[in-house]
Amino acid sequence: MKLPIYQVDAFTDQLFKGNYAAVVPLSEPISAGLMQQIATENNLSETAFVLEIDPDHYQIRWFSPVTEIDFCGHATLAAAFVLFSLKPGQQIKFSTLSVGDLVVSQQTDGWILMNFPLRPASPVEAPAALLAGLSLQPDLVLRSEQAYFAIYKDEQQVLQLTTSSEELKKLAPYDVVATAAGSDYDFVSRYFWSANGGDEDPVTGSIHAGLVPYWAKQLGKNQLLAYQASARGGVLRCELTQDRVLVSGQAKLYLQGEIYLP
């Protein structure tokens, strides 16, 4: 059996920037165990598997090299980018196992807009492992269903931050996002997912479902330009609506090939 595979750099218009994802379009279901084996072999932040249900309607599942992920923004962007290139259209609906349906739209300027659920974060007491895992102590700690939020006064603190993966792993199943208001962007962030995939994720679309409502309130605006300040970096256009978060990005195809399975 052969499966098509695409590798895409998401949240960027340049190769070797943004976050890398593999996309595997399926013509028939395969087991979760095989999906995990493929994702582990790919060794990318995520591999997205998409199975057509109806025209412009797909089931999507996301796997890191170590586990299935319940919500992934950059691999959703990568999957939409691939599907739009294979079958041009204006809108795709992705059905997920955990966050309902995600509607993704092709914009006239080439950006791809994703409609995410609102996943706000609330203040919590900072766990000892979080404080031990961060080289700089945050001014405020929040937590959403996905991650702890370490809020800093100054974007330079976010840029200079170092972490201990061994300590942050103790926060499982939660990851950690460090964030501050920006100078060139409305806000900046970095994402550490020691418990679920690796040390630092290059660009994390899903966490903006929590970052956007926080920064919209702090900055008094609903349209925000965000930058994830990893080594590769990525730009996200964001908008808070009444009960959803809209996140837009660009993508670039890196490779196309086939997976050979017994």
C-alpha positions as MATLAB code, in Angstrom:
seq = 'MKLPIYQVDAFTDQLFKGNYAAVVPLSEPISAGLMQQIATENNLSETAFVLEIDPDHYQIRWFSPVTEIDFCGHATLAAAFVLFSLKPGQQIKFSTLSVGDLVVSQQTDGWILMNFPLRPASPVEAPAALLAGLSLQPDLVLRSEQAYFAIYKDEQQVLQLTTSSEELKKLAPYDVVATAAGSDYDFVSRYFWSANGGDEDPVTGSIHAGLVPYWAKQLGKNQLLAYQASARGGVLRCELTQDRVLVSGQAKLYLQGEIYLP';
ca = [
       0.000    0.000    0.000;
       1.175    3.521   -0.803;
      -0.020    6.731    0.817;
       0.631   10.263   -0.461;
       2.486   12.578    1.900;
       3.185   16.293    1.828;
       5.418   18.344    4.088;
       4.407   21.966    4.569;
       5.900   24.920    6.445;
       2.927   26.612    8.139;
       2.448   30.196    9.365;
       5.058   31.471    6.924;
       5.500   32.282    3.243;
       9.149   31.175    3.291;
      10.714   27.727    3.311;
      12.540   26.741    6.516;
      10.432   29.139    8.595;
       7.205   28.644   10.533;
       6.248   25.182   11.765;
       6.651   22.009    9.763;
       3.802   19.521    9.409;
       3.213   16.419    7.349;
      -0.155   15.907    5.695;
      -1.375   12.437    4.700;
      -4.629   12.387    2.672;
      -6.399    9.037    3.113;
      -8.745    7.312    0.691;
      -9.814    4.830    3.393;
      -9.429    4.666    7.182;
      -6.250    3.347    8.781;
      -5.690    2.461   12.418;
      -4.608    4.959   15.055;
      -1.623    2.724   15.742;
      -0.445    3.026   12.146;
      -1.026    6.792   12.216;
       1.204    6.995   15.285;
       3.919    4.891   13.637;
       3.905    7.179   10.592;
       4.015   10.315   12.762;
       6.896    8.890   14.799;
       8.769    8.041   11.609;
       8.158   11.547   10.233;
       9.478   13.081   13.486;
       7.837   16.440   12.778;
       5.861   18.602   15.174;
       2.667   17.006   13.858;
       1.388   14.780   11.117;
      -2.208   15.425   10.035;
      -4.292   12.602    8.563;
      -7.313   13.708    6.523;
     -10.081   11.390    5.312;
     -12.758   12.678    2.943;
     -16.318   12.320    4.258;
     -18.096   14.395    1.608;
     -16.843   16.966   -0.912;
     -15.144   19.741    1.107;
     -15.727   17.826    4.380;
     -12.932   15.784    5.978;
     -12.124   14.048    9.220;
      -8.782   15.259   10.591;
      -6.551   13.715   13.265;
      -3.210   15.021   14.492;
      -0.246   13.072   15.866;
       3.035   14.281   17.333;
       5.987   11.864   17.315;
       4.858   10.562   20.722;
       1.059   10.888   21.014;
      -2.227   11.883   19.397;
      -2.919   15.603   19.856;
      -6.453   16.799   20.553;
      -6.115   20.153   18.736;
      -3.426   21.408   16.339;
      -3.592   24.674   14.437;
      -0.509   24.602   12.223;
      -1.192   21.095   10.904;
      -4.794   22.127   10.182;
      -3.423   25.055    8.187;
      -1.020   22.705    6.375;
      -3.821   20.230    5.610;
      -6.088   22.952    4.229;
      -3.223   24.310    2.129;
      -2.664   20.852    0.588;
      -6.359   20.175    0.003;
      -6.951   23.588   -1.576;
      -4.031   22.907   -3.922;
      -5.412   19.475   -4.885;
      -9.008   20.628   -5.316;
      -9.389   24.404   -5.481;
     -12.262   25.756   -3.435;
     -13.176   28.429   -0.933;
     -14.015   26.462    2.209;
     -13.293   23.156    3.948;
     -14.892   21.679    7.047;
     -12.742   19.469    9.252;
     -14.467   17.189   11.750;
     -12.334   16.423   14.806;
     -12.557   13.979   17.704;
     -12.220   16.638   20.395;
     -12.984   20.234   19.366;
     -15.974   19.875   17.065;
     -15.961   21.063   13.466;
     -13.327   23.516   12.249;
     -14.234   25.584    9.188;
     -11.276   26.799    7.129;
     -11.534   29.398    4.358;
      -9.254   30.435    1.510;
      -8.783   34.223    1.513;
      -8.316   36.367   -1.598;
      -4.813   37.431   -0.520;
      -3.591   33.836   -0.218;
      -3.914   33.615    3.560;
      -5.955   30.755    5.023;
      -8.428   31.560    7.822;
      -9.290   28.987   10.498;
     -12.316   29.263   12.778;
     -11.328   27.972   16.239;
     -13.272   27.424   19.455;
     -12.728   29.889   22.270;
     -10.428   28.316   24.900;
      -9.813   30.989   27.540;
      -7.319   30.698   30.384;
      -8.026   31.520   34.033;
      -5.669   32.567   36.863;
      -4.190   29.699   38.909;
      -1.498   29.276   41.516;
       1.807   28.527   39.796;
       2.879   24.886   40.275;
       6.383   24.338   41.630;
       7.398   22.486   38.455;
       6.401   25.474   36.317;
       8.473   27.917   38.352;
      11.408   25.496   38.435;
      11.141   24.930   34.692;
      11.348   28.623   33.725;
      14.533   30.671   34.024;
      12.512   33.865   34.630;
       9.544   34.058   36.964;
       6.298   35.233   35.328;
       4.181   38.094   36.631;
       0.990   36.077   36.274;
       0.102   32.425   35.676;
      -3.093   31.258   33.966;
      -4.220   27.862   32.744;
      -6.455   26.737   29.903;
      -7.478   23.199   29.025;
      -4.303   23.036   26.921;
      -1.481   24.814   28.754;
      -0.180   27.002   31.545;
       0.217   30.639   30.498;
       3.284   32.436   31.857;
       2.577   36.157   31.431;
       5.540   38.553   31.330;
       5.757   42.357   31.347;
       8.412   42.575   28.660;
       8.795   40.738   25.356;
      12.568   40.580   25.938;
      11.887   38.305   28.890;
      10.011   35.942   26.575;
      12.835   36.049   24.017;
      15.533   35.403   26.642;
      13.651   32.680   28.493;
      15.269   29.255   28.916;
      13.505   26.171   30.222;
      14.072   22.817   31.886;
      12.209   20.154   29.929;
      12.499   17.689   32.779;
      10.627   20.059   35.079;
       8.012   21.033   32.496;
       7.286   17.367   31.766;
       5.932   17.134   35.312;
       3.056   19.406   34.255;
       1.600   16.737   31.940;
      -0.887   16.752   30.323;
      -0.443   20.549   30.189;
       2.076   22.416   28.049;
       3.459   25.903   28.731;
       3.158   29.137   26.744;
       5.192   32.239   27.631;
       3.796   35.521   26.331;
       4.084   39.311   26.542;
       2.851   42.367   24.698;
       5.024   43.109   21.666;
       6.614   46.114   20.015;
       6.351   45.185   16.314;
       3.396   42.864   16.978;
       0.458   43.103   19.371;
       1.833   40.180   21.355;
       4.567   37.566   21.156;
       4.732   34.045   22.524;
       6.832   30.908   22.803;
       5.417   27.416   23.354;
       7.039   24.569   25.274;
       5.450   21.132   24.988;
       7.796   18.846   26.855;
       4.889   16.660   28.020;
       3.461   16.030   24.556;
       6.048   16.307   21.839;
       9.330   18.168   22.308;
      11.146   21.091   23.864;
       9.857   24.116   21.914;
       7.205   24.151   19.222;
       8.056   26.523   16.339;
       4.522   27.935   15.858;
       1.407   26.802   17.729;
      -1.876   27.855   16.167;
      -4.089   26.125   18.735;
      -2.798   28.068   21.751;
      -3.979   31.301   20.138;
      -7.511   30.162   20.976;
      -6.493   31.160   24.508;
      -3.923   33.884   23.830;
      -6.253   35.967   21.669;
      -9.051   36.435   24.239;
      -6.454   37.307   26.891;
      -4.618   39.904   24.797;
      -7.810   41.280   23.247;
      -8.953   42.180   26.758;
      -5.557   43.539   27.837;
      -5.056   45.645   24.699;
      -8.679   46.669   24.138;
      -8.827   45.449   20.538;
     -10.284   42.403   18.797;
      -7.997   42.266   15.758;
      -4.443   41.308   16.646;
      -1.196   40.503   14.872;
       0.815   37.867   16.717;
       4.347   36.539   16.423;
       5.599   33.252   17.817;
       9.220   33.971   18.635;
      10.842   30.569   18.153;
      14.045   30.126   16.162;
      11.962   29.591   13.003;
       9.275   32.152   13.887;
       5.763   32.587   12.547;
       3.145   35.309   12.010;
      -0.546   34.903   12.790;
      -3.436   37.244   12.061;
      -6.010   36.858   14.817;
      -9.514   38.091   15.540;
     -11.783   37.604   18.531;
     -15.484   37.276   17.748;
     -18.281   36.757   20.252;
     -17.565   33.077   20.864;
     -14.822   32.052   18.405;
     -11.230   32.894   17.561;
     -10.208   33.396   13.934;
      -6.582   32.596   13.155;
      -5.078   33.147    9.701;
      -1.728   32.118    8.275;
       0.242   31.387    5.146;
       1.933   28.145    4.130;
       4.655   26.863    1.815;
       5.046   23.381    0.306;
       8.405   21.775    1.085;
       8.072   18.253   -0.332;
       5.681   15.748   -1.851;
       6.133   11.991   -1.875;
       4.759    8.551   -1.069;
       4.787    6.336    1.988;
       5.359    2.645    1.206;
       3.548    0.309    3.597;
       3.462   -3.502    3.643;
];
